[in-house]
Amino acid sequence: MEVFKGIGVSRGVAVGDVFIIESERMPVRRRTIPADQADAEVERYEAAVAAAIAGIHEDQERLAPKLGDEYLAIFETHIRMLDDRRLCDDIIDRIRTEHMAAEAAVDEVLQKYVRLLFEDPSTARWVSDIYDVQNRLHRVLLGRSTGDVRELTHPVIIVAETLMPSQTVGFDRDNVLAIAMEEGGATSHTAIIANALGIPAVVGVRGLTADVRAGDRVVIDGGAGEVVVDPDDTTLAKYVEIERDIVESDRRLVDEQHELPAETLDGRRITLYANIEFPLEAHTALENGAEGIGLYRTEYLYLEKGREPTEEEHFDAYRTAAELMWPRPVVIRTFDLGADKMAGAATGPAPAEPNPFLGCRSLRLCFERPGMFRTQIRAILRASVHGYIKILFPMVMSLGELTRAHDVVEDVRRELDAEGIPCESDIEIGMMIEVPAAAVMADSFAREADFFSIGTNDLIQYTLAVDRGNPVVSHLFQPAHPAVIKLIKHTIDAGDAAGVPVSMCGQMSGELAYLVLLLGLGLRQFSTSPKVLPELKRAIRSIRLEDAREIAAEVLQEADIDRALDILTTRQQELTDTG
Amino acid sequence: MTTHSAEIPVNIEENLHLRPMQLLVEAAVRFQCDLILSRGQKRADAKSILDVMMLAAEQGPLQLQANGADAPQAIEAMTALLHKELNRE
């Protein structure tokens, strides 16, 4: 039994067998074999080569109609590599003389070739071919999968070094019990999607992929952030009990809070919205007491399909969400693609940007692909007569951009009018406050926008210049940094002064640790993952706004992050103790 | 047993691509003789694609050496193939 610690990002406990989704260069454990098993291990290796070649033939046949001859020729080259006599001799030699396990010998010998190829630019271009060959062998030897989760036939626990959002959205709840991933932090997209799908997940689990093999029994505790490999019976029983407790207390909390208003002790009504990625999540949102959808992240529509959705596909999704939520509002954010969320075919080949988070993403990409943008706007406007829909533009940083986006909506509306297609005539249009420039200029934007939504994930990352996904610096990603707090405060004040509602839809709005502070800063609308809502409501109902204001005022005085956090925690503790 | 060898000029401007190398190796494995392909400082077993790939880092003409019973036939066939595949343009 071995326990790995990571960051729990989606609550729940799951027990199951490991299904590994490989990425290029996943580490392989340096396993050795007893000397007398060398012959058997060589046979295992030779069988794997034969199976890998057979796999290539299958791919060739399957892909022949889709790919040109030029591409198919690559397969021939890979067969030649698998069959390479020097390679085979080298690997077999390591199995026989050093008693390395076949997969470790494959890894070591191919890594040697990778190093040789990297020595010269004219050969370095073939490194990915070596990895391809290596992956094929490892797939056979270690039972690693191609990463195509659609091939899942029974429930498993997904283990990966890293997962692309486009892979995660393809997960189906019935067959994916839990996710454990080496990379990533609390705000990674895998975390968001796992939450949306209600799949327990632990990220940032260092060293996991080198140590588990496909089919190993593991326990994932998405609350505690633990991965237990090969658990003993006592441990297993303990986790089963934890899981039962979680399910029960969640249900109790939902029942208990459902009919109660989200109101502070001194009677101030707070609005609770849900963030969703898929239209049917509206059900979960309603069950958990959401008063609307504060953020519908439409980019997952693109990621899920791996291509640009048609206008009808957009329309169906928006109409479904709007009808389910009616008469409550649904805020639809236009596609926030680019940077870490590329939809491959949907956005065309990803432009190689040296600095994607500062590049052509989000609204900028909308302007780059006007056809794609208009298709989405048309669908939103058409769906607007089926419920209460609002439009939200992401990553606005200048008034010009907001005007330009408004113009597109206006233009599309005229087009629909001309075609005699009904749409809402004065749909509310809001903007995300997630670029520091927008927060600083919030009073100017308040004259143009119908509402603000503070996106804390990007606001923090851009204000502090910290990549939340980079484990080396992720500890610097501090929501309570005084600069961030001041920008939030400024935005809320600007909105209040102009009568523009301000909500917050980032990770921060669902974290109980910041609730008192945010209430004290004047935030009255929270939009979070649906699962968090009952807990958030219970916490709101235990807070006096007056206390919150006092604490926020104190925190605002503080220029030092540690002291600010200190005030926040001790003052909140005092409240809990006296309350 | 005699060693047969041949020099095949390869356009220096041009990189070696995978496809001709693969065809070369496929042809080479059909012969029994040892076939050594060299270019600049590097020597490669002509029956190993991974070995031959490393020659792309060097420049200049390719040298082919064959050692074994069917060496003359091998040299003839391989030279023809290389001329065809590498000097196509």
Chai-1 contact restraints between the chains, C-beta under 6 A:
chainA,res_idxA,chainB,res_idxB,connection_type,confidence,min_distance_angstrom,max_distance_angstrom,comment,restraint_id
A,A73,B,R19,contact,1.0,0.0,6.0,A-B,restraint_1
A,T77,B,L18,contact,1.0,0.0,6.0,A-B,restraint_2
A,T77,B,Q22,contact,1.0,0.0,6.0,A-B,restraint_3
A,R80,B,Q22,contact,1.0,0.0,6.0,A-B,restraint_4
A,R80,B,V25,contact,1.0,0.0,6.0,A-B,restraint_5
A,R80,B,I49,contact,1.0,0.0,6.0,A-B,restraint_6
A,M81,B,I49,contact,1.0,0.0,6.0,A-B,restraint_7
A,D84,B,S48,contact,1.0,0.0,6.0,A-B,restraint_8
A,D84,B,I49,contact,1.0,0.0,6.0,A-B,restraint_9
A,D84,B,L50,contact,1.0,0.0,6.0,A-B,restraint_10
A,R85,B,S48,contact,1.0,0.0,6.0,A-B,restraint_11
A,R86,B,S48,contact,1.0,0.0,6.0,A-B,restraint_12
A,R86,B,D51,contact,1.0,0.0,6.0,A-B,restraint_13
A,L87,B,L50,contact,1.0,0.0,6.0,A-B,restraint_14
A,Y113,B,L50,contact,1.0,0.0,6.0,A-B,restraint_15
A,D120,B,A57,contact,1.0,0.0,6.0,A-B,restraint_16
A,S122,B,N15,contact,1.0,0.0,6.0,A-B,restraint_17
A,S122,B,A56,contact,1.0,0.0,6.0,A-B,restraint_18
A,S122,B,A57,contact,1.0,0.0,6.0,A-B,restraint_19
A,T123,B,A56,contact,1.0,0.0,6.0,A-B,restraint_20
A,T123,B,A57,contact,1.0,0.0,6.0,A-B,restraint_21
